[in-house]
C-alpha cells in the first residue's frame, strides 16, 4: 500500500483539506506527520526495488472530483487508485474530464439486453 503513495506531495494546509474529504475512512492518516511517514515508507520501498520515484503533487479538488466521477467515496484506497492512474498517465489532474461533462464509464453506458436476444459469443 505504501508503495502506491510514493512520491505524493501535499502541503500541510492541503493535507487538512484532504483529511477532511477522507474523514469517513478510519485508515486515513490522522496527522500530517503520519501522512509523511506513509509516503516516506513508500519512497523507501521503491528505492529498495531500484525504481524511480515520480513526484506527484496531490490536487485535492481534482481528487474529490475524480472520486465523484468514478463513484467512490474519498478515502485512502481511492487516493491510491488516483495516484496509480496519474503514474500510468490515464488521468491528468486538471485536464482529464470530471464532472457532468465527463464521458460516462463503460458500465454506465451499457443498456440492458433486449428480451429474446442471445448473449454474445
N, C-alpha and C positions, 0 to 999 in steps of 0.2 A: 504494500500500500504506500509506504513512504516514498518508494522509488517514483511513483506517479506524481508526487508533489515536488520532486527535484527541480530546481531552477525557478520555482514560482516565487515571484516577488510582489510584495504589497507593503504599503506604509502602515504604521501603527493606526493612524486615523482611518484608513480604508479598511484595515482588518476589523475595526469596530463595526463598520457597516456590513462587512461580510459575515461577521459573527451574528449580527442582528438578523440578517437574512436566513442564516442557518440555525437559528435559535432552537428549533424543534429537534435538531439532531444531537442526541446525547453524546455521540462520539466526536463531535466537532471540538477542536481545541478551545479551552476556556479562556486562555490568555494569549497575548501576542508572543510571549516567551515560549509557551507550549507550541504555538504555531511554528516559530523559528526552529525549535528543536526537531519537529517533524520534518521540515524542509531540509535542515542540515543532515538528518539521518538519511533522507533520500539522496542528497548530494553525495554522501559518503558511500552509499550503496553503488551508485553509478560510477563513481571514481574507482571503487574496488573492482568493478567489472571492466574497467578501461573504456567506459562510454563517455561521450562528450555531454556536458551539462548545457542545455539550452535554456537561456534566461527567458522566462515568460512573465511579463507583468500582468497581474490579475486586474481586470476591469470589472468592478462589482456590478455596475449597471448592465453590462453586456452579459455577464454570467447569469444574473437574475432573468434577463430577457430570454436567454438561451434555455434556461430551466422551464420557463413558461411555454416556449415553443415546443420543447420535447416532452412536455407534460410530466416533469419530475419536480419534487419539492427541493428547494436549495438545501444541500447537505454535503457532507464530506465526500461521499461516493459520487454525487453529481459533479462536484468540483474536480474530482479525479478524472471523470469521463470528459469533462470540458477541456481540461489540460491535455489529455491524450489526443483529442481531436485537433487542438491547436498544434501540437507537436507533429501530427500527421498531415497538417495543412488542410484539414477537412472543415475547419472553421477559422475565419479571420475576424478577430474582435473588431467591432465597429463597421465591418463590411459585409459579413455574411448576413443574409436576411433573417430578421427576427420580427416578431410582432404580427399584426394582422395581414401584412402584405407578403409574408413569407410563404413559400410553397408548402403545402401540407406534406407530411411524411407519407410514405407509401401506404402504411397501414390506414391512414386517414383518407386516402384516395380510392381505396378498394370499394367496390359495390358488392352487395350480397349476390350470390349466384341466383340466376333465374330459375324458376321452377321448371323441372323437366330437363334441365341441362346436365350433361355428364361432366364429371370432374376432368380437368386437364390431365393428359397422359404424358 
